[in-house]
């Protein structure tokens, strides 16, 4: 009981000091939140994904992935490739390891890279990117379909065919064929 009383007395005598420290910590947290909003959240909201990724706050891999998809949709395939590779690099540790919680995004990145390579008529790298996507997410039917399509096109000598790979989000026509 005496210990509790001693703690109460100690706190009461130093209440002004504690109040100052609470105020300082509150201001620091508010400044950090403002910086994060300006550096990451606001650019993500307005679609400036590359700026969000370079801002140093938030999920860099996700921001690079979104920037890569935007470049892909704008048919800037060279820029899309660079951004998607940066997204993949942002997911891995300095030792090159991919944490288990990062596998779903890594699979999406590889899938998008495969589509990007296909649009540049680079069938072998496209097939390898789809394989990587399937290693990370074996249940991805679109990646299975696109890999089969790449293998068919490669066996035909890259002559093209009726199919088109499915785009991120499943918007591709698929050429009327069904995947596995």
C-alpha positions as CSV (number, residue, x, y, z in Angstrom):
1,X,0.0,0.0,0.0
2,X,2.9,2.3,0.8
3,X,4.4,1.7,-2.7
4,X,1.1,2.8,-4.4
5,X,1.1,5.9,-2.2
6,X,4.7,6.7,-3.1
7,X,4.0,6.3,-6.8
8,X,0.9,8.6,-6.6
9,X,3.0,11.3,-4.7
10,X,5.8,11.0,-7.2
11,X,3.4,11.5,-10.2
12,X,1.5,14.3,-8.5
13,X,4.7,16.2,-7.8
14,X,5.9,15.9,-11.4
15,X,2.5,16.4,-13.1
16,X,3.7,19.4,-15.0
17,X,6.7,17.5,-16.4
18,X,4.5,14.6,-17.4
19,X,2.1,17.0,-19.1
20,X,4.9,18.6,-21.1
21,X,6.2,15.2,-22.2
22,X,2.7,14.1,-23.2
23,X,2.3,17.3,-25.2
24,X,5.7,16.8,-26.9
25,X,4.9,13.2,-27.8
26,X,1.4,14.2,-29.1
27,X,2.9,16.9,-31.4
28,X,5.5,14.5,-32.7
29,X,2.9,11.9,-33.5
30,X,0.8,14.5,-35.3
31,X,3.8,15.7,-37.3
32,X,4.6,12.0,-38.2
33,X,1.0,11.4,-39.3
34,X,1.0,14.6,-41.4
35,X,4.3,13.6,-43.1
36,X,2.9,10.2,-43.8
37,X,-0.3,11.6,-45.3
38,X,1.7,14.0,-47.5
39,X,4.3,11.5,-48.5
40,X,2.2,8.4,-49.1
41,X,-1.6,8.6,-48.6
42,X,-2.3,11.7,-50.6
43,X,-0.2,10.6,-53.6
44,X,-1.8,7.2,-53.5
45,X,-5.3,8.8,-53.5
46,X,-4.5,11.0,-56.6
47,X,-2.8,8.2,-58.5
48,X,0.8,9.4,-58.2
49,X,2.0,6.0,-57.2
50,X,5.6,6.5,-58.1
51,X,5.8,9.5,-55.8
52,X,4.2,7.6,-53.0
53,X,6.8,4.8,-53.4
54,X,9.7,7.2,-53.4
55,X,8.2,9.2,-50.4
56,X,9.7,6.8,-47.9
57,X,6.4,6.2,-46.0
58,X,3.9,3.4,-46.5
59,X,4.1,0.2,-48.5
60,X,6.6,0.9,-51.3
61,X,6.0,-2.5,-53.0
62,X,2.3,-1.8,-53.3
63,X,2.9,1.7,-54.6
64,X,5.4,0.5,-57.2
65,X,2.9,-2.3,-58.2
66,X,0.1,0.3,-58.7
67,X,2.5,2.5,-60.7
68,X,3.5,-0.4,-62.8
69,X,-0.1,-1.3,-63.5
70,X,-0.9,2.3,-64.5
71,X,2.1,2.3,-66.9
72,X,1.0,-1.0,-68.3
73,X,-2.6,0.3,-68.9
74,X,-1.1,3.4,-70.6
75,X,0.9,1.0,-72.8
76,X,4.3,2.2,-71.5
77,X,5.6,-1.3,-71.2
78,X,9.3,-0.3,-70.6
79,X,8.3,1.9,-67.6
80,X,5.8,-0.8,-66.4
81,X,8.6,-3.4,-66.4
82,X,10.9,-1.1,-64.4
83,X,8.3,-0.3,-61.9
84,X,7.2,-3.9,-61.4
85,X,10.8,-5.0,-60.9
86,X,11.1,-2.3,-58.3
87,X,7.9,-3.6,-56.6
88,X,9.4,-7.1,-56.5
89,X,12.7,-5.8,-55.1
90,X,10.8,-3.8,-52.4
91,X,9.2,-7.0,-51.2
92,X,12.4,-9.0,-50.7
93,X,14.7,-8.6,-47.8
94,X,18.4,-7.5,-48.2
95,X,19.2,-11.3,-48.3
96,X,16.8,-11.8,-51.2
97,X,14.2,-13.7,-49.1
98,X,10.5,-13.2,-49.6
99,X,8.5,-13.1,-46.4
100,X,5.4,-15.5,-46.5
101,X,3.0,-12.6,-46.1
102,X,4.4,-11.0,-49.3
103,X,3.8,-14.0,-51.5
104,X,0.3,-12.9,-52.7
105,X,1.6,-9.5,-53.9
106,X,4.7,-11.1,-55.4
107,X,2.5,-13.5,-57.4
108,X,0.5,-10.6,-58.8
109,X,3.7,-8.7,-59.7
110,X,5.0,-11.7,-61.6
111,X,1.7,-12.2,-63.3
112,X,1.7,-8.5,-64.4
113,X,5.3,-8.9,-65.6
114,X,4.3,-11.9,-67.7
115,X,1.6,-9.8,-69.4
116,X,4.0,-7.0,-69.9
117,X,6.6,-9.3,-71.5
118,X,3.9,-10.7,-73.7
119,X,2.9,-7.2,-74.9
120,X,6.5,-6.7,-75.9
121,X,6.5,-10.0,-77.8
122,X,9.0,-11.6,-75.3
123,X,7.4,-15.0,-75.0
124,X,10.1,-16.8,-73.0
125,X,10.4,-14.2,-70.3
126,X,6.6,-14.0,-70.2
127,X,6.4,-17.8,-69.7
128,X,9.0,-17.6,-66.9
129,X,7.1,-14.8,-65.1
130,X,3.9,-16.9,-65.2
131,X,5.8,-19.8,-63.8
132,X,7.1,-17.6,-61.0
133,X,3.6,-16.4,-60.3
134,X,2.3,-20.0,-60.1
135,X,5.2,-21.0,-57.7
136,X,3.9,-18.2,-55.4
137,X,0.2,-18.9,-56.0
138,X,-0.5,-22.3,-57.4
139,X,-4.2,-21.7,-57.5
140,X,-4.0,-18.7,-59.9
141,X,-6.0,-20.0,-62.9
142,X,-5.3,-17.0,-65.0
143,X,-1.5,-17.5,-64.6
144,X,-2.0,-21.2,-65.6
145,X,-4.0,-20.3,-68.6
146,X,-1.4,-17.7,-69.7
147,X,1.5,-20.1,-69.2
148,X,-0.3,-22.7,-71.3
149,X,-0.8,-20.0,-74.0
150,X,2.9,-19.0,-73.9
151,X,3.9,-22.7,-74.1
152,X,1.6,-23.2,-77.1
153,X,2.9,-20.0,-78.8
154,X,6.5,-21.0,-78.2
155,X,5.9,-24.5,-79.6
156,X,4.4,-22.9,-82.7
157,X,7.5,-20.8,-83.0
158,X,5.9,-17.6,-81.6
159,X,3.6,-17.4,-84.6
160,X,0.8,-16.0,-82.5
161,X,-2.6,-17.5,-82.2
162,X,-6.2,-16.7,-81.3
163,X,-5.6,-16.3,-77.6
164,X,-4.6,-13.3,-75.7
165,X,-3.3,-13.5,-72.1
166,X,-5.6,-12.4,-69.4
167,X,-4.7,-9.1,-67.9
168,X,-4.3,-8.3,-64.2
169,X,-7.7,-8.5,-62.6
170,X,-9.0,-11.0,-65.2
171,X,-10.0,-8.5,-67.9
172,X,-8.4,-10.3,-70.8
173,X,-10.4,-11.9,-73.6
174,X,-8.7,-15.2,-73.3
175,X,-9.4,-15.8,-77.0
176,X,-12.5,-17.8,-76.2
177,X,-10.4,-20.6,-74.7
178,X,-10.9,-21.9,-71.3
179,X,-8.0,-22.4,-68.9
180,X,-7.3,-25.4,-66.7
